[in-house]
Amino acid sequence: MSMITWPVPTPDLPDGVHAPLADAARAAAAAYGVARAQYARKELAEVVDTGADGTPTMRVDALVEGAILESVSRNRVNLLSEEVGFVDHGSAITLVIDPMDGSANAAMGVPLSCFAGAVVRDGVATEALTLWLDTGRTWWALADEPTPYRTTGRTTVDGSSIAMLRPKDNSMSSWLRVANRVDRVRVLSTTCLEAALVAEGSMDAFVDPGSDTHRIMDLAAAMVTLPSAGGVVLDARGRPLEFDLDLSRRWSGIAAATRHLADKLAEIVTEAG
C-alpha cells in the first residue's frame, strides 16, 4: 500500500494548557508525522503487540505512545494509557491519555483521529485537551469553568443529529432503535473527536449503543469538556464513570448536549427487546 503523503501539522495549543499535557500532545503529533513519512499504510496498520487493555496494538499506536512515554518521563508525571497501562513516576498528577483515538483511520490516512488527555490530580480531573491530529485543531477545557464551546442544547431524540459507534453483534438491535429515532447518524470511528464535536455544537450527541467498548481514557477528556460546555457524559447502563487503573473496566459512553437528551438515549439503548 502507498504512503500517506500529506504532513501532520503542528498542534494549535491555547495558552495555559498544563505543560506536561501540552508536551504529550506535541510529542504525539510529531511521532505520527514521522510514522506517516516512514511507513506505508499496511505497515502502520500491522498489529505489533497487545495493549494493557487487552486490545491489539497497531504499529502506529506503538510509535505514538512511545513518544508520549518519553514525554511523561521528561516531565515526571504519571501516565494511564491503553497500551502501556499505568506508569508511576511518583507524582500527584496522572495524565489519562488516549494516544491515538481512531488508529484504524490514522493508519489508512482517513483524517479522523485524535490525541485526547485529561489531567487528574489525586483522582480528580481538572483539565482536558483533545487534538485533531490531521488538522492541528484543539479543544481545551478546565473543570467547572466555562469554555468558548457550547452544545446545541437539544433535549429531544426525535430530530437530533448524532454519531454512534459502528453496530456490533451485541448492540445491533439497540443501534437500530436509536438510528430509527434520530434524524441523522454518523459513524466516524473516533469517540474522542466525536465527543468534542458534541461539545462545540456540531452534533447533538455521541452514543455507544450498549456495546461496552469504552475504557476510561476514551471518555476522560469528554468528562471535563462536555460539562464545561453545557453537556453531559454518562454510561448508558448507569454505571459511574471513575478514574480507575483497572483497564478491564468498560462502559457504553453517551456524550450529549443535555442531561435530558442523554437520559432519553440511554433509555432507548437499554430498552428490552
Secondary structure as GFF3:
##gff-version 3
##sequence-region A 1 273
A	DSSP	alpha_helix	19	38	.	.	.	ID=ss1
A	DSSP	alpha_helix	41	45	.	.	.	ID=ss2
A	DSSP	beta_strand	47	50	.	.	.	ID=ss3
A	DSSP	beta_strand	56	58	.	.	.	ID=ss4
A	DSSP	alpha_helix	59	75	.	.	.	ID=ss5
A	DSSP	beta_strand	78	81	.	.	.	ID=ss6
A	DSSP	beta_strand	85	87	.	.	.	ID=ss7
A	DSSP	beta_strand	93	101	.	.	.	ID=ss8
A	DSSP	alpha_helix	103	108	.	.	.	ID=ss9
A	DSSP	beta_strand	114	121	.	.	.	ID=ss10
A	DSSP	beta_strand	124	132	.	.	.	ID=ss11
A	DSSP	beta_strand	138	142	.	.	.	ID=ss12
A	DSSP	beta_strand	161	164	.	.	.	ID=ss13
A	DSSP	alpha_helix	172	179	.	.	.	ID=ss14
A	DSSP	beta_strand	184	186	.	.	.	ID=ss15
A	DSSP	alpha_helix	191	199	.	.	.	ID=ss16
A	DSSP	beta_strand	205	207	.	.	.	ID=ss17
A	DSSP	alpha_helix	216	228	.	.	.	ID=ss18
A	DSSP	beta_strand	232	235	.	.	.	ID=ss19
A	DSSP	beta_strand	253	256	.	.	.	ID=ss20
A	DSSP	alpha_helix	259	270	.	.	.	ID=ss21
###
